[in-house]
Amino acid sequence: MRRFEGRVAYVLGGGSDGPARPGEALPMGNGRAIALRLAAEGAHVVVGDKDLDRARLTVEHLQTPGLAVAVDAADPEQCAAAVAQAEEFGDGRLDVVVCNVGISGRQPLKVQSLEDWELADAVNVRSHWLTAQAALEGMTCRGRGAFVFVGSTAGVFSSRRSLSYEATKAAQLGVMRHVAARYADRGLRSNAVVLGNIDSALVRREFGDAGGARGSVVPMCREGTPEEVAGAVAFLASDDAGYVTGQSLLVDGGVSAAWPSPPRPSSEEGIAR
Ligand SMILES: NC(=O)c1ccc[n+]([C@@H]2O[C@H](COP(=O)([O-])OP(=O)(O)OC[C@H]3O[C@@H](n4cnc5c(N)ncnc54)[C@H](O)[C@@H]3O)[C@@H](O)[C@H]2O)c1
């Protein structure tokens, strides 16, 4: 499939931060897998990350020409500047924007700090609407554009782990729906993938290599892969989803379809209650 031939995409948070899967050299996170997938389908991809080397590593592996840009999502001016760089790279066009960047804390209500709350808000929500706002004028002028926001089931169901993560991931879906409803008549679409347990480099770094244990609480009995996330994102970003907007696509191996909710994984032990 070459659904993005001639199109330009921007992935915010397109590096990857953590160890690679056994037997693989390239650490794979959701943002990196999304960039690789969009390029494999023909898009020219701009990869933004606060760590330029991680963004460059992604770009080195793209099948099409790409550009790595340094952007700290917590900095409003950098969010807008990165979109401008993406538009310049695309000679004025930017067809797809994927807001993937996200950070998770481990602070339930009792110990939720202001500092953690504000950083989570800045990175998980504010950077997303600022990025969308910066891309808006060009997209509405051209009469087309697709946003995909990378969300979490923690924004729909409580994971009982992090208040700031759950609240910002819920707010992110509000941003997604606002863009969809407000600009549908100008040719824009806006959707989200809502992820369950994904075997990303970040999760490997934060929770170790116990993917089997994490997957055991999933109806499909395994974690998802960043490549599976990328497949869902590519669908929503493509014309195959031409009549789909304002939607959250759950990519969770069936967790949200099951009741009762799965027990808390052992990696959660020791977190303040
Ligand atoms: N992995 C999972 O199980 C899972 C589950 C639910 C949701 N998600 C969501 O998926 C998204 C990506 O997570 P991931 O686990 O694949 O990580 P990832 O490895 O794809 O992304 C991490 C990247 O984000 C970059 N980054 C971090 N802070 C940044 C900032 N302030 N500005 C710019 N770049 C920054 C890092 O440098 C790193 O390259 C997040 O939005 C996360 O909430 C992941």
The ligand as a Tripos MOL2 file, in Angstrom:
@<TRIPOS>MOLECULE
LIG
   44    48     1     0     0
SMALL
NO_CHARGES

@<TRIPOS>ATOM
      1 N1          3.7990    2.0800   25.3840 N.am      1 LIG1
      2 C1          2.6030    1.9300   25.9200 C.2       1 LIG1
      3 O1          2.2620    0.9060   26.5220 O.2       1 LIG1
      4 C2          1.6100    3.0540   25.7930 C.ar      1 LIG1
      5 C3          0.3340    2.8360   26.3010 C.ar      1 LIG1
      6 C4         -0.5880    3.8410   26.1870 C.ar      1 LIG1
      7 C5         -0.2470    5.0190   25.5590 C.ar      1 LIG1
      8 N2          1.0000    5.2100   25.0920 N.ar      1 LIG1
      9 C6          1.3130    6.4960   24.4800 C.3       1 LIG1
     10 O2          2.1460    6.3240   23.3490 O.3       1 LIG1
     11 C7          2.9260    7.4990   23.1710 C.3       1 LIG1
     12 C8          4.3650    7.1410   22.9510 C.3       1 LIG1
     13 O3          4.8090    6.3350   23.9990 O.3       1 LIG1
     14 P1          5.9270    5.2360   23.7850 P.3       1 LIG1
     15 O4          5.8600    4.3690   24.9750 O.co2     1 LIG1
     16 O5          5.8080    4.5820   22.4870 O.co2     1 LIG1
     17 O6          7.2350    6.0430   23.7870 O.3       1 LIG1
     18 P2          8.2080    6.3320   22.5420 P.3       1 LIG1
     19 O7          9.4170    5.5880   22.8350 O.co2     1 LIG1
     20 O8          7.5570    6.1610   21.2150 O.co2     1 LIG1
     21 O9          8.3580    7.8890   22.6780 O.3       1 LIG1
     22 C9          9.2380    8.4730   23.5090 C.3       1 LIG1
     23 C10         9.8450    9.6170   22.7200 C.3       1 LIG1
     24 O10         9.2500   10.8420   23.1340 O.3       1 LIG1
     25 C11        10.3090   11.7690   23.3020 C.3       1 LIG1
     26 N3          9.9340   12.8110   24.2360 N.ar      1 LIG1
     27 C12         9.7480   12.7050   25.5680 C.ar      1 LIG1
     28 N4          9.4660   13.9040   26.1070 N.ar      1 LIG1
     29 C13         9.4650   14.7890   25.0720 C.ar      1 LIG1
     30 C14         9.2490   16.1860   24.9770 C.ar      1 LIG1
     31 N5          9.0090   16.9380   26.0650 N.pl3     1 LIG1
     32 N6          9.3110   16.7580   23.7590 N.ar      1 LIG1
     33 C15         9.5830   16.0320   22.6550 C.ar      1 LIG1
     34 N7          9.8230   14.7120   22.6880 N.ar      1 LIG1
     35 C16         9.7550   14.0900   23.8850 C.ar      1 LIG1
     36 C17        11.4720   10.9320   23.7980 C.3       1 LIG1
     37 O11        12.7220   11.5600   23.5480 O.3       1 LIG1
     38 C18        11.3170    9.6440   23.0150 C.3       1 LIG1
     39 O12        12.0660    9.6410   21.8230 O.3       1 LIG1
     40 C19         2.6740    8.3820   24.3920 C.3       1 LIG1
     41 O13         1.7260    9.3760   24.0870 O.3       1 LIG1
     42 C20         2.1000    7.4090   25.3950 C.3       1 LIG1
     43 O14         1.2720    8.0360   26.3490 O.3       1 LIG1
     44 C21         1.9460    4.2590   25.2120 C.ar      1 LIG1
@<TRIPOS>BOND
     1     1     2 1
     2     2     3 2
     3     2     4 1
     4     4     5 ar
     5     4    44 ar
     6     5     6 ar
     7     6     7 ar
     8     7     8 ar
     9     8     9 1
    10     8    44 ar
    11     9    10 1
    12     9    42 1
    13    10    11 1
    14    11    12 1
    15    11    40 1
    16    12    13 1
    17    13    14 1
    18    14    15 2
    19    14    16 1
    20    14    17 1
    21    17    18 1
    22    18    19 2
    23    18    20 1
    24    18    21 1
    25    21    22 1
    26    22    23 1
    27    23    24 1
    28    23    38 1
    29    24    25 1
    30    25    26 1
    31    25    36 1
    32    26    27 ar
    33    26    35 ar
    34    27    28 ar
    35    28    29 ar
    36    29    30 ar
    37    29    35 ar
    38    30    31 1
    39    30    32 ar
    40    32    33 ar
    41    33    34 ar
    42    34    35 ar
    43    36    37 1
    44    36    38 1
    45    38    39 1
    46    40    41 1
    47    40    42 1
    48    42    43 1
@<TRIPOS>SUBSTRUCTURE
     1 LIG1         1 GROUP 0 **** ****
